[in-house]
Amino acid sequence: MSSLYVLIPLGLGLLALAIWAFFWAVGSGQFDDLDTPGWSVLIDDDPPPASKADTLPPAHPPDPESPR
């Protein structure tokens, strides 16, 4: 019976802490966008790796005096 004098206030304190944490999370915007983080895993925005042909200079630079 004496343990209830400790457990009931402890439980009420934890409940109050959980309610405060929930309202803090809502107020700070933690629940504003729930869909985008899930989709960001599926969207692959990485550029393809550059090949050697893309990084090498041209074999013959264009002649500046040639007509176009």
CHARMM-style PDB file with segment names, atoms N, HN, CA, C and O in Angstrom:
ATOM      1  N   MET     1       0.821  -1.186   0.000  1.00  0.00      PROA
ATOM      2  CA  MET     1       0.000   0.000   0.000  1.00  0.00      PROA
ATOM      3  C   MET     1       0.870   1.258   0.000  1.00  0.00      PROA
ATOM      4  O   MET     1       0.531   2.244  -0.653  1.00  0.00      PROA
ATOM      5  N   SER     2       1.958   1.229   0.707  1.00  0.00      PROA
ATOM      6  HN  SER     2       2.234   0.427   1.237  1.00  0.00      PROA
ATOM      7  CA  SER     2       2.815   2.415   0.759  1.00  0.00      PROA
ATOM      8  C   SER     2       3.521   2.657  -0.584  1.00  0.00      PROA
ATOM      9  O   SER     2       3.925   3.780  -0.884  1.00  0.00      PROA
ATOM     10  N   SER     3       3.664   1.591  -1.390  1.00  0.00      PROA
ATOM     11  HN  SER     3       3.336   0.679  -1.147  1.00  0.00      PROA
ATOM     12  CA  SER     3       4.288   1.786  -2.699  1.00  0.00      PROA
ATOM     13  C   SER     3       3.382   2.603  -3.623  1.00  0.00      PROA
ATOM     14  O   SER     3       3.868   3.265  -4.540  1.00  0.00      PROA
ATOM     15  N   LEU     4       2.063   2.559  -3.384  1.00  0.00      PROA
ATOM     16  HN  LEU     4       1.668   2.021  -2.639  1.00  0.00      PROA
ATOM     17  CA  LEU     4       1.149   3.361  -4.195  1.00  0.00      PROA
ATOM     18  C   LEU     4       1.370   4.853  -3.985  1.00  0.00      PROA
ATOM     19  O   LEU     4       1.134   5.651  -4.892  1.00  0.00      PROA
ATOM     20  N   TYR     5       1.821   5.232  -2.797  1.00  0.00      PROA
ATOM     21  HN  TYR     5       2.012   4.584  -2.060  1.00  0.00      PROA
ATOM     22  CA  TYR     5       2.091   6.643  -2.531  1.00  0.00      PROA
ATOM     23  C   TYR     5       3.259   7.159  -3.382  1.00  0.00      PROA
ATOM     24  O   TYR     5       3.387   8.362  -3.608  1.00  0.00      PROA
ATOM     25  N   VAL     6       4.084   6.259  -3.838  1.00  0.00      PROA
ATOM     26  HN  VAL     6       3.979   5.281  -3.654  1.00  0.00      PROA
ATOM     27  CA  VAL     6       5.209   6.638  -4.695  1.00  0.00      PROA
ATOM     28  C   VAL     6       4.848   6.452  -6.166  1.00  0.00      PROA
ATOM     29  O   VAL     6       5.166   7.302  -6.997  1.00  0.00      PROA
ATOM     30  N   LEU     7       4.182   5.337  -6.488  1.00  0.00      PROA
ATOM     31  HN  LEU     7       3.923   4.646  -5.813  1.00  0.00      PROA
ATOM     32  CA  LEU     7       3.920   5.000  -7.883  1.00  0.00      PROA
ATOM     33  C   LEU     7       2.874   5.906  -8.534  1.00  0.00      PROA
ATOM     34  O   LEU     7       3.013   6.248  -9.708  1.00  0.00      PROA
ATOM     35  N   ILE     8       1.844   6.296  -7.808  1.00  0.00      PROA
ATOM     36  HN  ILE     8       1.731   6.018  -6.854  1.00  0.00      PROA
ATOM     37  CA  ILE     8       0.805   7.140  -8.404  1.00  0.00      PROA
ATOM     38  C   ILE     8       1.362   8.523  -8.760  1.00  0.00      PROA
ATOM     39  O   ILE     8       1.145   8.966  -9.887  1.00  0.00      PROA
ATOM     40  N   PRO     9       2.058   9.222  -7.880  1.00  0.00      PROA
ATOM     41  CA  PRO     9       2.641  10.513  -8.301  1.00  0.00      PROA
ATOM     42  C   PRO     9       3.692  10.356  -9.405  1.00  0.00      PROA
ATOM     43  O   PRO     9       3.812  11.211 -10.282  1.00  0.00      PROA
ATOM     44  N   LEU    10       4.447   9.263  -9.353  1.00  0.00      PROA
ATOM     45  HN  LEU    10       4.349   8.569  -8.640  1.00  0.00      PROA
ATOM     46  CA  LEU    10       5.432   9.020 -10.401  1.00  0.00      PROA
ATOM     47  C   LEU    10       4.739   8.816 -11.748  1.00  0.00      PROA
ATOM     48  O   LEU    10       5.182   9.359 -12.760  1.00  0.00      PROA
ATOM     49  N   GLY    11       3.668   8.046 -11.765  1.00  0.00      PROA
ATOM     50  HN  GLY    11       3.308   7.605 -10.943  1.00  0.00      PROA
ATOM     51  CA  GLY    11       2.910   7.830 -12.999  1.00  0.00      PROA
ATOM     52  C   GLY    11       2.281   9.108 -13.522  1.00  0.00      PROA
ATOM     53  O   GLY    11       2.292   9.362 -14.726  1.00  0.00      PROA
ATOM     54  N   LEU    12       1.731   9.913 -12.622  1.00  0.00      PROA
ATOM     55  HN  LEU    12       1.722   9.706 -11.643  1.00  0.00      PROA
ATOM     56  CA  LEU    12       1.145  11.187 -13.041  1.00  0.00      PROA
ATOM     57  C   LEU    12       2.217  12.147 -13.564  1.00  0.00      PROA
ATOM     58  O   LEU    12       1.971  12.910 -14.498  1.00  0.00      PROA
ATOM     59  N   GLY    13       3.384  12.104 -12.965  1.00  0.00      PROA
ATOM     60  HN  GLY    13       3.583  11.484 -12.206  1.00  0.00      PROA
ATOM     61  CA  GLY    13       4.488  12.935 -13.450  1.00  0.00      PROA
ATOM     62  C   GLY    13       4.937  12.521 -14.845  1.00  0.00      PROA
ATOM     63  O   GLY    13       5.205  13.370 -15.695  1.00  0.00      PROA
ATOM     64  N   LEU    14       5.017  11.218 -15.078  1.00  0.00      PROA
ATOM     65  HN  LEU    14       4.800  10.528 -14.388  1.00  0.00      PROA
ATOM     66  CA  LEU    14       5.393  10.733 -16.409  1.00  0.00      PROA
ATOM     67  C   LEU    14       4.324  11.068 -17.442  1.00  0.00      PROA
ATOM     68  O   LEU    14       4.641  11.392 -18.587  1.00  0.00      PROA
ATOM     69  N   LEU    15       3.056  10.989 -17.038  1.00  0.00      PROA
ATOM     70  HN  LEU    15       2.799  10.726 -16.109  1.00  0.00      PROA
ATOM     71  CA  LEU    15       1.964  11.356 -17.940  1.00  0.00      PROA
ATOM     72  C   LEU    15       2.052  12.838 -18.300  1.00  0.00      PROA
ATOM     73  O   LEU    15       1.896  13.205 -19.464  1.00  0.00      PROA
ATOM     74  N   ALA    16       2.298  13.676 -17.318  1.00  0.00      PROA
ATOM     75  HN  ALA    16       2.425  13.378 -16.372  1.00  0.00      PROA
ATOM     76  CA  ALA    16       2.430  15.111 -17.579  1.00  0.00      PROA
ATOM     77  C   ALA    16       3.628  15.387 -18.489  1.00  0.00      PROA
ATOM     78  O   ALA    16       3.551  16.246 -19.368  1.00  0.00      PROA
ATOM     79  N   LEU    17       4.722  14.672 -18.287  1.00  0.00      PROA
ATOM     80  HN  LEU    17       4.784  13.974 -17.574  1.00  0.00      PROA
ATOM     81  CA  LEU    17       5.897  14.829 -19.140  1.00  0.00      PROA
ATOM     82  C   LEU    17       5.595  14.407 -20.580  1.00  0.00      PROA
ATOM     83  O   LEU    17       6.030  15.071 -21.521  1.00  0.00      PROA
ATOM     84  N   ALA    18       4.860  13.322 -20.758  1.00  0.00      PROA
ATOM     85  HN  ALA    18       4.506  12.783 -19.994  1.00  0.00      PROA
ATOM     86  CA  ALA    18       4.506  12.855 -22.100  1.00  0.00      PROA
ATOM     87  C   ALA    18       3.583  13.854 -22.797  1.00  0.00      PROA
ATOM     88  O   ALA    18       3.743  14.116 -23.989  1.00  0.00      PROA
ATOM     89  N   ILE    19       2.626  14.410 -22.067  1.00  0.00      PROA
ATOM     90  HN  ILE    19       2.497  14.197 -21.099  1.00  0.00      PROA
ATOM     91  CA  ILE    19       1.724  15.401 -22.662  1.00  0.00      PROA
ATOM     92  C   ILE    19       2.503  16.658 -23.045  1.00  0.00      PROA
ATOM     93  O   ILE    19       2.282  17.220 -24.118  1.00  0.00      PROA
ATOM     94  N   TRP    20       3.412  17.103 -22.174  1.00  0.00      PROA
ATOM     95  HN  TRP    20       3.591  16.646 -21.303  1.00  0.00      PROA
ATOM     96  CA  TRP    20       4.236  18.268 -22.496  1.00  0.00      PROA
ATOM     97  C   TRP    20       5.093  18.007 -23.736  1.00  0.00      PROA
ATOM     98  O   TRP    20       5.211  18.877 -24.599  1.00  0.00      PROA
ATOM     99  N   ALA    21       5.691  16.817 -23.834  1.00  0.00      PROA
ATOM    100  HN  ALA    21       5.595  16.110 -23.133  1.00  0.00      PROA
ATOM    101  CA  ALA    21       6.543  16.485 -24.981  1.00  0.00      PROA
ATOM    102  C   ALA    21       5.730  16.462 -26.272  1.00  0.00      PROA
ATOM    103  O   ALA    21       6.214  16.896 -27.317  1.00  0.00      PROA
ATOM    104  N   PHE    22       4.500  15.960 -26.207  1.00  0.00      PROA
ATOM    105  HN  PHE    22       4.107  15.608 -25.358  1.00  0.00      PROA
ATOM    106  CA  PHE    22       3.645  15.930 -27.393  1.00  0.00      PROA
ATOM    107  C   PHE    22       3.322  17.344 -27.862  1.00  0.00      PROA
ATOM    108  O   PHE    22       3.454  17.649 -29.047  1.00  0.00      PROA
ATOM    109  N   PHE    23       2.905  18.201 -26.951  1.00  0.00      PROA
ATOM    110  HN  PHE    23       2.798  17.953 -25.988  1.00  0.00      PROA
ATOM    111  CA  PHE    23       2.561  19.563 -27.344  1.00  0.00      PROA
ATOM    112  C   PHE    23       3.794  20.346 -27.782  1.00  0.00      PROA
ATOM    113  O   PHE    23       3.688  21.211 -28.651  1.00  0.00      PROA
ATOM    114  N   TRP    24       4.949  20.070 -27.210  1.00  0.00      PROA
ATOM    115  HN  TRP    24       5.035  19.367 -26.504  1.00  0.00      PROA
ATOM    116  CA  TRP    24       6.180  20.704 -27.671  1.00  0.00      PROA
ATOM    117  C   TRP    24       6.493  20.278 -29.104  1.00  0.00      PROA
ATOM    118  O   TRP    24       6.880  21.107 -29.928  1.00  0.00      PROA
ATOM    119  N   ALA    25       6.324  18.981 -29.406  1.00  0.00      PROA
ATOM    120  HN  ALA    25       6.010  18.307 -28.737  1.00  0.00      PROA
ATOM    121  CA  ALA    25       6.618  18.481 -30.751  1.00  0.00      PROA
ATOM    122  C   ALA    25       5.663  19.081 -31.776  1.00  0.00      PROA
ATOM    123  O   ALA    25       6.079  19.436 -32.879  1.00  0.00      PROA
ATOM    124  N   VAL    26       4.395  19.195 -31.423  1.00  0.00      PROA
ATOM    125  HN  VAL    26       4.056  18.907 -30.527  1.00  0.00      PROA
ATOM    126  CA  VAL    26       3.430  19.800 -32.343  1.00  0.00      PROA
ATOM    127  C   VAL    26       3.754  21.278 -32.539  1.00  0.00      PROA
ATOM    128  O   VAL    26       3.703  21.779 -33.662  1.00  0.00      PROA
ATOM    129  N   GLY    27       4.079  21.965 -31.479  1.00  0.00      PROA
ATOM    130  HN  GLY    27       4.120  21.559 -30.566  1.00  0.00      PROA
ATOM    131  CA  GLY    27       4.383  23.393 -31.569  1.00  0.00      PROA
ATOM    132  C   GLY    27       5.660  23.701 -32.326  1.00  0.00      PROA
ATOM    133  O   GLY    27       5.764  24.763 -32.940  1.00  0.00      PROA
ATOM    134  N   SER    28       6.632  22.806 -32.301  1.00  0.00      PROA
ATOM    135  HN  SER    28       6.548  21.943 -31.803  1.00  0.00      PROA
ATOM    136  CA  SER    28       7.896  23.060 -32.993  1.00  0.00      PROA
ATOM    137  C   SER    28       7.900  22.534 -34.423  1.00  0.00      PROA
ATOM    138  O   SER    28       8.919  22.617 -35.109  1.00  0.00      PROA
ATOM    139  N   GLY    29       6.765  21.991 -34.885  1.00  0.00      PROA
ATOM    140  HN  GLY    29       5.937  21.924 -34.328  1.00  0.00      PROA
ATOM    141  CA  GLY    29       6.656  21.581 -36.283  1.00  0.00      PROA
ATOM    142  C   GLY    29       7.137  20.179 -36.582  1.00  0.00      PROA
ATOM    143  O   GLY    29       7.425  19.879 -37.741  1.00  0.00      PROA
ATOM    144  N   GLN    30       7.237  19.320 -35.610  1.00  0.00      PROA
ATOM    145  HN  GLN    30       7.003  19.564 -34.669  1.00  0.00      PROA
ATOM    146  CA  GLN    30       7.723  17.966 -35.851  1.00  0.00      PROA
ATOM    147  C   GLN    30       6.740  17.135 -36.676  1.00  0.00      PROA
ATOM    148  O   GLN    30       7.146  16.174 -37.329  1.00  0.00      PROA
ATOM    149  N   PHE    31       5.468  17.488 -36.655  1.00  0.00      PROA
ATOM    150  HN  PHE    31       5.139  18.268 -36.124  1.00  0.00      PROA
ATOM    151  CA  PHE    31       4.453  16.712 -37.362  1.00  0.00      PROA
ATOM    152  C   PHE    31       3.914  17.451 -38.580  1.00  0.00      PROA
ATOM    153  O   PHE    31       2.849  17.092 -39.080  1.00  0.00      PROA
ATOM    154  N   ASP    32       4.611  18.468 -39.072  1.00  0.00      PROA
ATOM    155  HN  ASP    32       5.476  18.759 -38.665  1.00  0.00      PROA
ATOM    156  CA  ASP    32       4.113  19.250 -40.199  1.00  0.00      PROA
ATOM    157  C   ASP    32       4.104  18.449 -41.497  1.00  0.00      PROA
ATOM    158  O   ASP    32       3.110  18.485 -42.222  1.00  0.00      PROA
ATOM    159  N   ASP    33       5.163  17.739 -41.807  1.00  0.00      PROA
ATOM    160  HN  ASP    33       5.971  17.711 -41.218  1.00  0.00      PROA
ATOM    161  CA  ASP    33       5.265  17.015 -43.070  1.00  0.00      PROA
ATOM    162  C   ASP    33       5.670  15.578 -42.781  1.00  0.00      PROA
ATOM    163  O   ASP    33       6.839  15.289 -42.527  1.00  0.00      PROA
ATOM    164  N   LEU    34       4.697  14.687 -42.823  1.00  0.00      PROA
ATOM    165  HN  LEU    34       3.747  14.922 -43.030  1.00  0.00      PROA
ATOM    166  CA  LEU    34       4.977  13.288 -42.510  1.00  0.00      PROA
ATOM    167  C   LEU    34       5.243  12.445 -43.751  1.00  0.00      PROA
ATOM    168  O   LEU    34       5.732  11.322 -43.628  1.00  0.00      PROA
ATOM    169  N   ASP    35       4.932  12.961 -44.959  1.00  0.00      PROA
ATOM    170  HN  ASP    35       4.535  13.873 -45.058  1.00  0.00      PROA
ATOM    171  CA  ASP    35       5.060  12.158 -46.171  1.00  0.00      PROA
ATOM    172  C   ASP    35       6.411  12.305 -46.856  1.00  0.00      PROA
ATOM    173  O   ASP    35       6.936  11.319 -47.375  1.00  0.00      PROA
ATOM    174  N   THR    36       6.984  13.486 -46.876  1.00  0.00      PROA
ATOM    175  HN  THR    36       6.557  14.287 -46.454  1.00  0.00      PROA
ATOM    176  CA  THR    36       8.211  13.724 -47.632  1.00  0.00      PROA
ATOM    177  C   THR    36       9.395  12.875 -47.170  1.00  0.00      PROA
ATOM    178  O   THR    36      10.111  12.362 -48.030  1.00  0.00      PROA
ATOM    179  N   PRO    37       9.651  12.689 -45.867  1.00  0.00      PROA
ATOM    180  CA  PRO    37      10.795  11.854 -45.493  1.00  0.00      PROA
ATOM    181  C   PRO    37      10.677  10.417 -46.011  1.00  0.00      PROA
ATOM    182  O   PRO    37      11.690   9.791 -46.326  1.00  0.00      PROA
ATOM    183  N   GLY    38       9.474   9.899 -46.100  1.00  0.00      PROA
ATOM    184  HN  GLY    38       8.652  10.407 -45.844  1.00  0.00      PROA
ATOM    185  CA  GLY    38       9.307   8.547 -46.633  1.00  0.00      PROA
ATOM    186  C   GLY    38       9.586   8.477 -48.122  1.00  0.00      PROA
ATOM    187  O   GLY    38      10.161   7.500 -48.602  1.00  0.00      PROA
ATOM    188  N   TRP    39       9.183   9.509 -48.860  1.00  0.00      PROA
ATOM    189  HN  TRP    39       8.717  10.303 -48.470  1.00  0.00      PROA
ATOM    190  CA  TRP    39       9.416   9.522 -50.299  1.00  0.00      PROA
ATOM    191  C   TRP    39      10.869   9.837 -50.631  1.00  0.00      PROA
ATOM    192  O   TRP    39      11.362   9.417 -51.678  1.00  0.00      PROA
ATOM    193  N   SER    40      11.559  10.561 -49.770  1.00  0.00      PROA
ATOM    194  HN  SER    40      11.158  10.903 -48.920  1.00  0.00      PROA
ATOM    195  CA  SER    40      12.940  10.932 -50.080  1.00  0.00      PROA
ATOM    196  C   SER    40      13.855   9.714 -50.157  1.00  0.00      PROA
ATOM    197  O   SER    40      14.904   9.766 -50.798  1.00  0.00      PROA
ATOM    198  N   VAL    41      13.469   8.633 -49.516  1.00  0.00      PROA
ATOM    199  HN  VAL    41      12.616   8.591 -48.995  1.00  0.00      PROA
ATOM    200  CA  VAL    41      14.255   7.404 -49.602  1.00  0.00      PROA
ATOM    201  C   VAL    41      14.130   6.802 -50.996  1.00  0.00      PROA
ATOM    202  O   VAL    41      15.083   6.217 -51.510  1.00  0.00      PROA
ATOM    203  N   LEU    42      12.953   6.946 -51.611  1.00  0.00      PROA
ATOM    204  HN  LEU    42      12.179   7.421 -51.194  1.00  0.00      PROA
ATOM    205  CA  LEU    42      12.705   6.332 -52.908  1.00  0.00      PROA
ATOM    206  C   LEU    42      13.212   7.171 -54.072  1.00  0.00      PROA
ATOM    207  O   LEU    42      13.488   6.630 -55.143  1.00  0.00      PROA
ATOM    208  N   ILE    43      13.340   8.468 -53.886  1.00  0.00      PROA
ATOM    209  HN  ILE    43      13.116   8.907 -53.016  1.00  0.00      PROA
ATOM    210  CA  ILE    43      13.763   9.354 -54.963  1.00  0.00      PROA
ATOM    211  C   ILE    43      15.290   9.365 -55.007  1.00  0.00      PROA
ATOM    212  O   ILE    43      15.953   9.707 -54.028  1.00  0.00      PROA
ATOM    213  N   ASP    44      15.829   8.986 -56.157  1.00  0.00      PROA
ATOM    214  HN  ASP    44      15.290   8.708 -56.952  1.00  0.00      PROA
ATOM    215  CA  ASP    44      17.279   8.927 -56.312  1.00  0.00      PROA
ATOM    216  C   ASP    44      17.735  10.155 -57.082  1.00  0.00      PROA
ATOM    217  O   ASP    44      17.579  10.214 -58.301  1.00  0.00      PROA
ATOM    218  N   ASP    45      18.291  11.125 -56.394  1.00  0.00      PROA
ATOM    219  HN  ASP    45      18.418  11.077 -55.403  1.00  0.00      PROA
ATOM    220  CA  ASP    45      18.726  12.362 -57.025  1.00  0.00      PROA
ATOM    221  C   ASP    45      20.231  12.408 -57.265  1.00  0.00      PROA
ATOM    222  O   ASP    45      20.766  13.460 -57.615  1.00  0.00      PROA
ATOM    223  N   ASP    46      20.907  11.304 -57.085  1.00  0.00      PROA
ATOM    224  HN  ASP    46      20.472  10.449 -56.801  1.00  0.00      PROA
ATOM    225  CA  ASP    46      22.350  11.302 -57.292  1.00  0.00      PROA
ATOM    226  C   ASP    46      22.653  11.412 -58.785  1.00  0.00      PROA
ATOM    227  O   ASP    46      22.043  10.702 -59.584  1.00  0.00      PROA
ATOM    228  N   PRO    47      23.582  12.286 -59.178  1.00  0.00      PROA
ATOM    229  CA  PRO    47      23.939  12.373 -60.598  1.00  0.00      PROA
ATOM    230  C   PRO    47      24.731  11.132 -61.008  1.00  0.00      PROA
ATOM    231  O   PRO    47      25.425  10.534 -60.186  1.00  0.00      PROA
ATOM    232  N   PRO    48      24.624  10.752 -62.266  1.00  0.00      PROA
ATOM    233  CA  PRO    48      25.396   9.586 -62.708  1.00  0.00      PROA
ATOM    234  C   PRO    48      26.887   9.902 -62.650  1.00  0.00      PROA
ATOM    235  O   PRO    48      27.281  11.054 -62.833  1.00  0.00      PROA
ATOM    236  N   PRO    49      27.707   8.908 -62.401  1.00  0.00      PROA
ATOM    237  CA  PRO    49      29.154   9.169 -62.335  1.00  0.00      PROA
ATOM    238  C   PRO    49      29.678   9.596 -63.707  1.00  0.00      PROA
ATOM    239  O   PRO    49      29.246   9.072 -64.734  1.00  0.00      PROA
ATOM    240  N   ALA    50      30.595  10.532 -63.716  1.00  0.00      PROA
ATOM    241  HN  ALA    50      30.947  10.958 -62.882  1.00  0.00      PROA
ATOM    242  CA  ALA    50      31.166  11.033 -64.965  1.00  0.00      PROA
ATOM    243  C   ALA    50      32.122  10.001 -65.544  1.00  0.00      PROA
ATOM    244  O   ALA    50      32.913   9.387 -64.828  1.00  0.00      PROA
ATOM    245  N   SER    51      32.031   9.824 -66.854  1.00  0.00      PROA
ATOM    246  HN  SER    51      31.388  10.323 -67.436  1.00  0.00      PROA
ATOM    247  CA  SER    51      32.952   8.896 -67.512  1.00  0.00      PROA
ATOM    248  C   SER    51      34.237   9.647 -67.865  1.00  0.00      PROA
ATOM    249  O   SER    51      34.297  10.871 -67.755  1.00  0.00      PROA
ATOM    250  N   LYS    52      35.255   8.911 -68.284  1.00  0.00      PROA
ATOM    251  HN  LYS    52      35.207   7.917 -68.374  1.00  0.00      PROA
ATOM    252  CA  LYS    52      36.527   9.545 -68.642  1.00  0.00      PROA
ATOM    253  C   LYS    52      36.364  10.426 -69.874  1.00  0.00      PROA
ATOM    254  O   LYS    52      37.053  11.438 -70.004  1.00  0.00      PROA
ATOM    255  N   ALA    53      35.465  10.056 -70.776  1.00  0.00      PROA
ATOM    256  HN  ALA    53      34.906   9.234 -70.670  1.00  0.00      PROA
ATOM    257  CA  ALA    53      35.261  10.854 -71.982  1.00  0.00      PROA
ATOM    258  C   ALA    53      34.700  12.227 -71.632  1.00  0.00      PROA
ATOM    259  O   ALA    53      34.958  13.196 -72.345  1.00  0.00      PROA
ATOM    260  N   ASP    54      33.946  12.323 -70.561  1.00  0.00      PROA
ATOM    261  HN  ASP    54      33.737  11.535 -69.982  1.00  0.00      PROA
ATOM    262  CA  ASP    54      33.379  13.609 -70.161  1.00  0.00      PROA
ATOM    263  C   ASP    54      34.429  14.520 -69.533  1.00  0.00      PROA
ATOM    264  O   ASP    54      34.294  15.743 -69.583  1.00  0.00      PROA
ATOM    265  N   THR    55      35.456  13.948 -68.951  1.00  0.00      PROA
ATOM    266  HN  THR    55      35.565  12.954 -68.910  1.00  0.00      PROA
ATOM    267  CA  THR    55      36.437  14.762 -68.235  1.00  0.00      PROA
ATOM    268  C   THR    55      37.672  15.093 -69.068  1.00  0.00      PROA
ATOM    269  O   THR    55      38.425  15.995 -68.701  1.00  0.00      PROA
ATOM    270  N   LEU    56      37.902  14.396 -70.172  1.00  0.00      PROA
ATOM    271  HN  LEU    56      37.290  13.664 -70.471  1.00  0.00      PROA
ATOM    272  CA  LEU    56      39.078  14.659 -71.007  1.00  0.00      PROA
ATOM    273  C   LEU    56      38.849  15.887 -71.882  1.00  0.00      PROA
ATOM    274  O   LEU    56      37.724  16.128 -72.321  1.00  0.00      PROA
ATOM    275  N   PRO    57      39.902  16.670 -72.143  1.00  0.00      PROA
ATOM    276  CA  PRO    57      39.750  17.794 -73.077  1.00  0.00      PROA
ATOM    277  C   PRO    57      39.609  17.257 -74.501  1.00  0.00      PROA
ATOM    278  O   PRO    57      40.005  16.122 -74.765  1.00  0.00      PROA
ATOM    279  N   PRO    58      39.060  18.039 -75.416  1.00  0.00      PROA
ATOM    280  CA  PRO    58      38.926  17.553 -76.797  1.00  0.00      PROA
ATOM    281  C   PRO    58      40.302  17.301 -77.413  1.00  0.00      PROA
ATOM    282  O   PRO    58      41.281  17.967 -77.075  1.00  0.00      PROA
ATOM    283  N   ALA    59      40.356  16.328 -78.322  1.00  0.00      PROA
ATOM    284  HN  ALA    59      39.561  15.787 -78.596  1.00  0.00      PROA
ATOM    285  CA  ALA    59      41.626  15.956 -78.939  1.00  0.00      PROA
ATOM    286  C   ALA    59      42.187  17.103 -79.776  1.00  0.00      PROA
ATOM    287  O   ALA    59      43.387  17.371 -79.724  1.00  0.00      PROA
ATOM    288  N   HSD    60      41.345  17.778 -80.538  1.00  0.00      PROA
ATOM    289  HN  HSD    60      40.370  17.561 -80.580  1.00  0.00      PROA
ATOM    290  CA  HSD    60      41.765  18.902 -81.368  1.00  0.00      PROA
ATOM    291  C   HSD    60      40.898  20.096 -81.004  1.00  0.00      PROA
ATOM    292  O   HSD    60      39.698  20.087 -81.279  1.00  0.00      PROA
ATOM    293  N   PRO    61      41.475  21.121 -80.393  1.00  0.00      PROA
ATOM    294  CA  PRO    61      40.657  22.291 -80.063  1.00  0.00      PROA
ATOM    295  C   PRO    61      40.153  22.961 -81.338  1.00  0.00      PROA
ATOM    296  O   PRO    61      40.835  22.919 -82.362  1.00  0.00      PROA
ATOM    297  N   PRO    62      39.003  23.560 -81.296  1.00  0.00      PROA
ATOM    298  CA  PRO    62      38.477  24.195 -82.517  1.00  0.00      PROA
ATOM    299  C   PRO    62      39.363  25.364 -82.944  1.00  0.00      PROA
ATOM    300  O   PRO    62      39.915  26.089 -82.115  1.00  0.00      PROA
ATOM    301  N   ASP    63      39.478  25.520 -84.240  1.00  0.00      PROA
ATOM    302  HN  ASP    63      39.030  24.931 -84.912  1.00  0.00      PROA
ATOM    303  CA  ASP    63      40.285  26.602 -84.802  1.00  0.00      PROA
ATOM    304  C   ASP    63      39.470  27.892 -84.736  1.00  0.00      PROA
ATOM    305  O   ASP    63      38.381  27.953 -85.306  1.00  0.00      PROA
ATOM    306  N   PRO    64      39.976  28.933 -84.050  1.00  0.00      PROA
ATOM    307  CA  PRO    64      39.179  30.160 -83.920  1.00  0.00      PROA
ATOM    308  C   PRO    64      38.997  30.910 -85.235  1.00  0.00      PROA
ATOM    309  O   PRO    64      38.095  31.742 -85.337  1.00  0.00      PROA
ATOM    310  N   GLU    65      39.828  30.641 -86.247  1.00  0.00      PROA
ATOM    311  HN  GLU    65      40.560  29.965 -86.164  1.00  0.00      PROA
ATOM    312  CA  GLU    65      39.723  31.357 -87.516  1.00  0.00      PROA
ATOM    313  C   GLU    65      38.839  30.639 -88.522  1.00  0.00      PROA
ATOM    314  O   GLU    65      38.570  31.186 -89.592  1.00  0.00      PROA
ATOM    315  N   SER    66      38.381  29.440 -88.218  1.00  0.00      PROA
ATOM    316  HN  SER    66      38.599  28.996 -87.349  1.00  0.00      PROA
ATOM    317  CA  SER    66      37.568  28.696 -89.181  1.00  0.00      PROA
ATOM    318  C   SER    66      36.145  29.254 -89.204  1.00  0.00      PROA
ATOM    319  O   SER    66      35.609  29.630 -88.161  1.00  0.00      PROA
ATOM    320  N   PRO    67      35.525  29.309 -90.399  1.00  0.00      PROA
ATOM    321  CA  PRO    67      34.138  29.804 -90.486  1.00  0.00      PROA
ATOM    322  C   PRO    67      33.168  28.790 -89.887  1.00  0.00      PROA
ATOM    323  O   PRO    67      33.395  27.581 -89.933  1.00  0.00      PROA
ATOM    324  N   ARG    68      32.128  29.294 -89.349  1.00  0.00      PROA
ATOM    325  HN  ARG    68      31.944  30.276 -89.311  1.00  0.00      PROA
ATOM    326  CA  ARG    68      31.138  28.396 -88.721  1.00  0.00      PROA
ATOM    327  C   ARG    68      29.938  28.243 -89.581  1.00  0.00      PROA
ATOM    328  OT1 ARG    68      29.005  27.527 -89.216  1.00  0.00      PROA
TER     329      ARG     68
END
